[in-house]
Amino acid sequence: MSRDIKRIKRDILDQFRAIDGEEDDVLPVQWLNDEYLPVLDVFERQDFEKAIRQLAAKGVVRYVKGAPPILSLTEKGANLIH
């Protein structure tokens, strides 16, 4: 099933929920590298970049560029997932 931006954002927030994320918690890099990113096609990877930029713009996560990207949950994000 193809993942659009909305689905990718939901996947990211669901993973923070799965780890019972709180403010400043970081999305597990191992999950991102080993489980999530490998199943995305080229277009979905572009949408992944857009999705994390949108989440960061809304103040839900802090985005640190890099390979892999590091996503940290903000207070607003923690309130959203709980």
C-alpha positions in Angstrom: 0.0 0.0 0.0 1.3 3.4 -1.0 2.0 5.9 1.8 1.0 9.5 1.3 2.2 12.4 3.4 -0.7 12.1 5.8 -0.1 8.4 6.3 3.6 9.0 6.9 2.9 11.6 9.5 0.5 9.2 11.2 3.2 6.4 11.1 5.7 8.7 12.8 3.4 9.8 15.5 2.2 6.2 16.0 5.8 5.2 16.6 6.2 7.9 19.2 3.0 6.6 20.8 4.4 3.0 20.7 7.4 4.2 22.8 5.1 6.3 25.0 7.1 9.3 23.9 7.4 12.4 26.0 8.9 15.8 25.3 12.5 15.6 23.9 12.2 11.8 23.3 13.9 10.8 20.0 12.3 8.6 17.4 14.3 5.3 17.5 16.9 5.5 14.8 16.9 1.7 14.5 13.2 1.6 13.8 13.6 4.3 11.2 16.6 2.7 9.5 15.8 -1.0 9.8 12.0 -1.1 9.6 10.5 2.0 8.1 12.7 3.7 5.5 13.7 0.4 3.7 10.1 -0.2 2.7 9.6 3.2 1.2 9.9 3.7 -2.5 11.6 6.8 -4.1 8.4 8.8 -4.1 7.5 7.9 -0.6 10.9 8.9 0.6 10.3 12.3 -0.9 7.0 12.4 0.9 8.7 11.3 4.1 10.9 14.4 3.9 7.8 16.6 3.3 6.0 15.0 6.1 8.7 15.6 8.7 9.1 19.2 7.5 5.3 19.7 8.0 5.4 18.1 11.5 8.3 20.4 12.4 6.6 23.5 11.0 3.6 22.7 13.2 5.8 22.4 16.2 5.1 18.7 16.8 8.7 17.5 16.3 12.1 19.0 16.1 13.9 17.9 12.9 17.6 17.5 12.7 18.7 16.8 9.2 21.1 14.0 8.7 21.2 10.4 7.7 19.1 9.2 9.2 17.1 12.2 10.3 16.7 12.6 14.0 13.2 13.5 15.1 12.6 14.7 18.6 9.2 15.1 20.1 8.2 18.6 21.3 5.9 19.4 24.2 3.1 20.1 21.7 3.8 16.7 20.0 3.7 14.9 23.4 0.4 16.5 24.2 -0.9 15.5 20.8 -0.1 11.8 21.1 -1.4 11.4 24.7 
